Amino acid sequence: MGYLVKVVAVTLPFPNPKLNPNQSKGVHWAATSGLRKRAHLEAFALGRAAVAQAKWAPTTHDVALRIIFDMPDRRRRDRDNLLAAFKCSLDGLAAALGIDDNQFDPVVLTRRYGHKPGAVHIEVGHGIDGLGMP
C-alpha cells in the first residue's frame, strides 16, 4: 500500500499541435519558440497556484508524476510525442514546484479520448495511492 505525503494537482491546456515533434520537423526553432515559452509560463503560473493551495515544499527526492492526457478527439497519438509536445509545460511545472524535472520518477502517462477541448491533468506527489507507486 502506498502512502501520500503531499499531492499537487493541476489541469493544463492540451499542448498546441505545432509543438508535436512530427509537426515541427524541418521548422526553424524560432517558429515554435513563442509557443514553447507561452506553455512554460502558463504551466508555471497554474502550477504556482496549485503549489500554494497544496502547501507544497520543494524536495531533493524523486516525486511521482501522473499525467492524464484528455484528447480533444478520437485520433490516436503516440505517448512519446505527447510527452515531447508537453516538455516545456513540464519544465514550467517543475519550476513552480521548486524541483528539477529529472526528479519526476516514476512517471505514469494515460490517454483518454474524446474529451473536448482537451486538457492535461497532472498529479505530483510522494507515493500516490492507486498508482502502484511506493
DASULNOR-V611791 format. One record per residue. N is the residue number from 1. PHI is phi in degrees with one decimal (NA if undefined). Layout:
n->N phi->PHI
n->N phi->PHI
This chain:
n->1 phi->NA
n->2 phi->-80.3
n->3 phi->-125.9
n->4 phi->-129.7
n->5 phi->-89.1
n->6 phi->-159.7
n->7 phi->-125.6
n->8 phi->-108.7
n->9 phi->-119.5
n->10 phi->-148.3
n->11 phi->-112.3
n->12 phi->-116.6
n->13 phi->-65.5
n->14 phi->-63.8
n->15 phi->-60.5
n->16 phi->-60.1
n->17 phi->-56.4
n->18 phi->-68.7
n->19 phi->-86.2
n->20 phi->-64.8
n->21 phi->-55.0
n->22 phi->-69.1
n->23 phi->-82.5
n->24 phi->-99.4
n->25 phi->-62.6
n->26 phi->80.4
n->27 phi->-95.7
n->28 phi->-59.9
n->29 phi->-56.9
n->30 phi->-67.0
n->31 phi->-66.4
n->32 phi->-109.3
n->33 phi->-56.6
n->34 phi->-64.4
n->35 phi->-65.1
n->36 phi->-65.1
n->37 phi->-63.7
n->38 phi->-63.7
n->39 phi->-63.5
n->40 phi->-62.0
n->41 phi->-66.0
n->42 phi->-64.9
n->43 phi->-65.2
n->44 phi->-63.1
n->45 phi->-64.5
n->46 phi->-67.6
n->47 phi->-65.4
n->48 phi->-60.9
n->49 phi->-63.5
n->50 phi->-68.0
n->51 phi->-62.0
n->52 phi->-64.1
n->53 phi->-65.1
n->54 phi->-84.4
n->55 phi->57.5
n->56 phi->-71.4
n->57 phi->-117.2
n->58 phi->-55.8
n->59 phi->-136.6
n->60 phi->-98.6
n->61 phi->-90.7
n->62 phi->-65.7
n->63 phi->-128.1
n->64 phi->-72.7
n->65 phi->-131.0
n->66 phi->-115.3
n->67 phi->-119.9
n->68 phi->-116.6
n->69 phi->-88.7
n->70 phi->-90.0
n->71 phi->-69.9
n->72 phi->-74.2
n->73 phi->-151.3
n->74 phi->-96.2
n->75 phi->-66.2
n->76 phi->-80.4
n->77 phi->-132.9
n->78 phi->-70.5
n->79 phi->-61.0
n->80 phi->-65.5
n->81 phi->-72.1
n->82 phi->-61.4
n->83 phi->-65.0
n->84 phi->-65.0
n->85 phi->-67.2
n->86 phi->-95.1
n->87 phi->-54.7
n->88 phi->-65.0
n->89 phi->-68.7
n->90 phi->-63.3
n->91 phi->-63.0
n->92 phi->-64.0
n->93 phi->-65.4
n->94 phi->-59.9
n->95 phi->-62.5
n->96 phi->-65.0
n->97 phi->-78.1
n->98 phi->76.7
n->99 phi->-127.7
n->100 phi->-90.5
n->101 phi->-66.3
n->102 phi->-75.8
n->103 phi->-83.7
n->104 phi->-73.2
n->105 phi->-162.3
n->106 phi->-78.6
n->107 phi->-119.7
n->108 phi->-116.0
n->109 phi->-119.6
n->110 phi->-127.5
n->111 phi->-116.2
n->112 phi->-126.2
n->113 phi->-105.4
n->114 phi->76.7
n->115 phi->-112.7
n->116 phi->-67.7
n->117 phi->-88.8
n->118 phi->94.8
n->119 phi->-164.6
n->120 phi->-127.7
n->121 phi->-99.9
n->122 phi->-120.8
n->123 phi->-128.2
n->124 phi->-123.9
n->125 phi->-173.6
n->126 phi->-100.5
n->127 phi->67.5
n->128 phi->-76.6
n->129 phi->-57.1
n->130 phi->85.5
n->131 phi->-102.3
n->132 phi->71.5
n->133 phi->-101.6
n->134 phi->-68.8
